Amino acid sequence: MADVSPFQIFTKWLFDGVKNSKLDSSILKYNCPVTPTFVMGLFYRNAKLNNFLNTYFNNMSLYYLDKEEFFNFIKKCVQDFKVGSRTLIYSPRRNSERLFDELRNRISTLKNDDIDLLSQIIEKSKDRETIYNSLSLKPSPKLSKGNGNNQKNGVSLEDFLRSNFVTIEVR
């Protein structure tokens, strides 16, 4: 059986329909990606529950609650407001990338998904280096395996250092 993500464990627990079911201890750990902020963002589509949560928990008091207490409260809200798992918003998690962050800052009118698509197109483009230079970004270097000496290309280490770095002779 494949590994089950903490998000799947939490969602299964949240919508199991049993009031007093136990929450898995892995969800309550400090380094678990299921956070109260993440849980608050799940209910954007459900207007009544979203309004209720914004009224009472859209401030710093959210962070003073114990994680287990908050999750149990959310489970009770899900049952009271009759929220189904199909009404949750799915937003894929993306790793932060330099190109994505730079495009996000420069083109603030585009949505994150559009910027993600644009960055994928740029990465596959044959003019990738030109686009990176126009954004004043240096493309991430392609590392190649080598045997460690530059004599193969006819360049000695001393010549390489002098051509690429400012060197000062110390006597």
N, C-alpha and C positions, 0 to 999 in steps of 0.2 A: 504494500500500500504506500502510495506517495506521501510525502510530508504534507501535513495540513497547516496552512498558514494561520497565524493568530486572528486574522480578520475573519476567516471561515469559522474558527472556533467561536469567536464572539458572536457572529451573526447567527450561528446555529443555536447558541444559548439564548440570544435575545428573542428569537422567534419560535422557541419550542413550545410556548403556550402554558408552561408550568410555572406557577407563581414562585415557588420556593426551590427551584432547581439551583444546584451549586454551580458557581462560576469556576472555570478552570484556573488553577493557581498561576499558570504561565501568563495569563492575561493581566494579573495583578502585579507582576514584576515591574520594577521601575524602568527597565529598558524595552518594554513591550511597545510596539508601534501603535497599538490601539490606545489612544489618549482621549481624555474628555473633549478636547478641541475637535478631534477627528469624529467623535460620536455626535457632537453638536452639528457638524456639517452633513451628517447622514440624512437629516430630516428637512432639507430645503424644499422638497416637493410637497410635503404635507403641510398645508398652510396653517391649520389649527395648532398642531404640535409645534411647528416652527415658531409661531407667534408666542405660544406659551413659554417655550424655552428661551426665546429672546427676551421676554419680559422678566423672567426670573433668573436666568443664568448667563446672560450676555455681558458679564462684567467680571471683575476679579474674584468675586465670591465663589466662582466655579472652581478655582484652584485651591480653595481652602477645604473643600470636601475631600473625604477619603475616596479613593478610586472605587472601592467596592460599594460604598454607599451611593455614589453617583450612578454607577452602572445598574444597581438594583432599582434606583429611582427611575432611570430611563426605561428599564424593563416594565415597570409599573405603568409608565406613561404610554408605552407602546401598546400595552393591553387595554388601558383606559380609552385611548384615542383610536383604537382598532387599526393600527398601522400594519400593513403587510410588508413582507420582505421585497415584494416586487415594486414597491413605491420608493425604494432607496435609490439614491443617485450613485452610479458607478463612475468613479474618476480614477483612471490608472495613475499609479505613482511613477514619476519620472525622476531620473537622476539629474542633478544639476550639471549643466554643461556650460562652458564659457560662451560658445556661440549662441545657445539659447538665451542665456542671461543678457548678452550684449544686444541681441535682437529685441528682447523684451524691453530693455531700457530705451532703445532707439525708436521702436515702432510700438508705442503703447496702445494704439487703437486695435491691434489684432488680439484675438483670443489666444490662450496658451496652446490649444490644439493646432491652430493655424501656424503659430510660430514653430511648433514642433515639426509640423509638416515641411515648412520652409527650411528649417535647419537640416532635415533629412535630404531635401532636394539639393541643398548647397553641398552637403557632404558627398553626394554622389556625382556632382557636377565636375566636368573636366576643367572648369575655370575656378576651382575651389580656392587656389592660392591667390588669385586676383581678387576674389570676393573677400577673403580674409584680410588682404592688404588694404582694401578699400574701407574695411571696418576697423583698421589699425589693430588687427589681431594677428598673431603669428600662428600659422597652422601647427597643430600638434605634430611633433617630429615622428617620423616613421623610424623605429629602431630596427637595425639590422644586426644579425649575428655576425660577429667578426672574430678574427683570431687575436685582435688586440694590437697588432702593429700596423703602422701606416706605410711601411716600406713597400707594400704590395702596389699602392698607387703611385709610388715614386716620390712621396713626400715624407721627409723625416719629421720626427716629433718637434725638433727645434724650429724647423721652417714653418710647421703648422702653428706653433705657439706664436711665433713672430708675426705671421700673417693675420691671425685672428685675435690676438691680445696685445695690449700695450705692455711691453716688458721693460724692466729696469735692471741694468746690470749692477749687482752689489759686489763690491770689492773689499 
